[in-house]
Amino acid sequence: MKHKSEFGTRLLAATALAGLLATGCACLRTADTKADYSEARSQIERRLKEVIVAAENKDFERLDSYHLYGPKFTKFSPSDRNSASCQTK
């Protein structure tokens, strides 16, 4: 009886492993690697240049306007999870 139980366990493990390998090899492609994202790239480059100019001019209000505030944006303290918008007031 013990022999049948071990065989069943091994068969189940082999089936599960084969299933994992089969699904791991059948990944869907999530992005088009040959796509041209020139418009998005130029928007990002333009915004980075604006941030650098604002930082060089110490224009803190402008730099703050680029920041997103909300409940998902928190300060980096594990003990205190206050939102960033509360910290700037």
Secondary structure, DSSP 4 states (H G I P E B T S, - for coil): -HHHHHHHHHHHHHHHHHHHHHHHHSPPP-S-TT---HHHHHHHHHHHHHHHHHHHTT-HHHHHHTS--STT-B-S-SS---BHHHHT-
